[in-house]
């Protein structure tokens, strides 16, 4: 992820309530502004109550929105585990999470933690790896044949958290990320099966799409297909914009009349891609890469306010075709609604990317830079 010093003081969040408009078939390409989605409802970080009497089963899918949730839902998930806990994490650098994992192990939970051992992640993970190992928690380095960029937690064979963010507490206060909590039996079987193979060091092969799960290697077709399914609106957040197939699909969507919005943290690395997208009619909004600004680390999409994607896949060739990654595509309104609202609010809160086009005056032959956009702000 982007490396920069992050402000970790108190975060004051102001919520402005704005009306949200549903997409229509008129072909209008006017952005919709909405409020940021709510965080997942959780109990406090104390021990879970044993007096709950509700017999209503929880929904199969729920959503936590960061930074509002501050990964409290993940902490509670670990705290509530009773039989098993599998964690696959690109970066783990949160002392509180490490303490919870040790505590779970001590109370008899079968804990397994798989951490990435490539590039900069290895150095970040070393302290947590050593601490867990010292306290007897089963922890292994992931297969080194690929970058292990997956971020997930599975507990008690009943729930899996599919995450866009790492458990790196330095970045919690001002980083946009999402967590989808999935209780679908088919999804759980798939995630647990893949974890078992990765835990045992098996080759990181492609995994079939089951229950909406999107695995890498091999995510390109599913994510391009999702973009190609858009008819009216398509909202995107990502940390990177370097995959030609994704960029081409976004341009094609705009050309066929879809309102396409992209929200990212500013980086010169993506200027060429943003320029091409803007010329194709895509609306690009950016946040400055400074410690006090929100960092767009999420990897998420919403299509026609009907279908959403949340996962670990950056829009890079590595993220789609080579790394171990995990995401989920769903049409569940409990996910799509707040996800759509949050992406719309983030887009509205950023600064519109503009193309600077050099022009030559006919009288002086002096190059003058003019700023243009493809649409009105």
Number of C-alpha atoms within 10 A of each C-alpha: 12 12 7 11 11 18 16 14 9 8 12 7 8 6 10 10 11 13 10 14 10 9 20 11 8 8 14 13 19 14 18 21 21 22 20 21 23 16 21 19 12 13 12 12 13 8 10 13 9 6 6 7 6 7 6 6 6 9 12 14 18 20 26 28 23 24 20 21 20 19 24 19 23 21 16 18 23 25 18 17 23 15 15 18 23 25 23 25 23 28 26 27 19 17 15 11 20 19 15 17 24 20 16 22 23 14 11 12 20 18 23 21 23 24 27 28 23 18 9 11 20 17 13 17 21 18 16 21 22 13 16 20 15 11 14 13 23 17 20 20 20 26 22 13 15 17 20 28 28 30 27 29 22 27 23 17 17 15 21 27 25 25 28 28 28 23 22 16 16 14 23 23 22 23 20 23 29 27 29 24 25 22 19 16 15 13 20 22 15 16 23 16 13 18 22 13 14 21 20 12 15 14 12 19 15 15 18 13 15 15 17 16 24 27 30 26 22 21 27 22 14 17 22 16 13 19 23 16 14 24 19 22 28 27 25 24 27 21 23 23 21 18 18 13 16 22 18 15 17 26 19 18 24 24 14 12 17 23 26 28 27 26 27 28 22 20 14 8 11 15 15 13 17 22 18 15 23 24 16 18 24 27 28 21 22 21 21 16 17 14 14 15 15 22 27 24 24 29 25 26 26 29 25 20 21 17 22 25 24 29 28 33 32 25 22 18 19 19 27 26 19 20 24 31 28 24 26 22 22 18 16 15 16 14 25 26 18 20 28 31 21 20 28 25 22 24 26 19 15 19 16 17 20 18 19 13 12 11 12 11 9 8 6 7 9 11 12 12 12 10 10 14 18 14 12 7 9
